[in-house]
Amino acid sequence: MAFTIAWDASGERFFEAGTDRGVLYQIVDNKYTNGVAWNGLTAVNSNPGGAEANDLWADNRKYATLRSAETYGGTIECYTYPDEFKQNNGEANLVEGAPGIVASGQKRKAFGLSYRTKVGNDIDGLDHGYKIHLVYNATASPSEKAYQTINDSPDAITMSYEFETTPIEGGDTLDNPTAHIEIDTTRFTTETGAAFITALENLLYGDGSSDPVSGVASMPLPEDLVDLYNQFFH
């Protein structure tokens, strides 16, 4: 029997794997800037919440269902973190100008995060493409560190930071504010699309120039991302 719908067609067996190109951004004057590489990043686990059902009843039957606001959070797992994350992790120098003497339990500043996940399929494998994730207005909780004696099977200490976000305005096209945007590069395969992704990555990672503005890695706000898109497609 022939069907109109085809399952598992060649080239359409997609999957995601991996986490890399983590970048930490600080919030300066309501902009996400001063991006630095997050080396030792092992996982970013997305854990949305909220959107819980609240049933309304009338005339002895279900009348409607309302859903609570959706939240976005997750966990960041790593072997280490950049020095710049200390201010986001409640750490501060005890002596000004002496980064080797650090006190904990201080104010935790909000931050931005970008990272990449690979997109694969049955033909190209993990070279098919990737997704860029942008996380806004995040704050991190403390991480447990388990120090153990070194034995005949040594292993590095891993840290896991739970984070929550406060959504920011996403523009006229969205019904609600957002804290997470995902850019799927496999949807931008034309020459114009590739140029858009290159321009976006130059913002996120810096363009390697000596210019003090373009050389700084920054994460565009949602409205900035829309403006960048319109530069190439309108």
Steps between C-alpha positions, in 0.01 A plus 500: 500500500637844404465796736522872434715537811847344484683403818880504546574623150866524405651824630210565739613290796605792718645505849689734734815434701779679680555838662780739409593864435373616838534875551425698817376859469467767766215751508630856457251784443231246408724345234654151501867562434858423606459140382760246608547135412363246748766231484427165661127518427361145495123547486218753498176332603187693409215463749195716418229522764164656567222479242299304756135437429234671710159359416189717528166333573147622440161334461647182651747455217838617384461854370853591388868447576741781583874449511746674728792698362785290367845526656842410364794359693737209511846394610851580380754221551872564471849415620586866545365845430650832384617749762227734381238254628608561859280809525209287374588225747492716812877535527701819557863586563563554871780740414447735208740413222587162655307238295655211694312579825130436436203517737174317429141578592493835320241654270434294186482706183285404202669388180443387144614175343532369147591146400476269203348157445575286195225388262558173315322280251545162341703635205726773640530374855583780746629717215147578386476822702452646844272712716605812687329551835470842665406516871411837651484638854616187682603465864686198636465303823801368696662175391615213715869411470598154620872487581627143519836337537685417179515126443592261219200626297531880527221720374446876481248679720186598311276791589131538425324837524125524494382819334174688477411780264282809492353544152564815300285665235523321168330742263164534329501154345496316835205462734717497812852601613769235451829390657614252235545531123618222271649555153500190278777547242364216286219740404747751358666309217489769230784745442299774671418269789865406545593870504239560772643220716853632449391849609327355806805298598721805456282668762497202735869412480660827381622555147871489579558865410683757708193724501394547865132457411486222241785315668296449820281190516138592577162329496224684311171573670193359323428830325865520391474150357191603302682806366797285398270256321326783315835632378541181295146397412313828448 
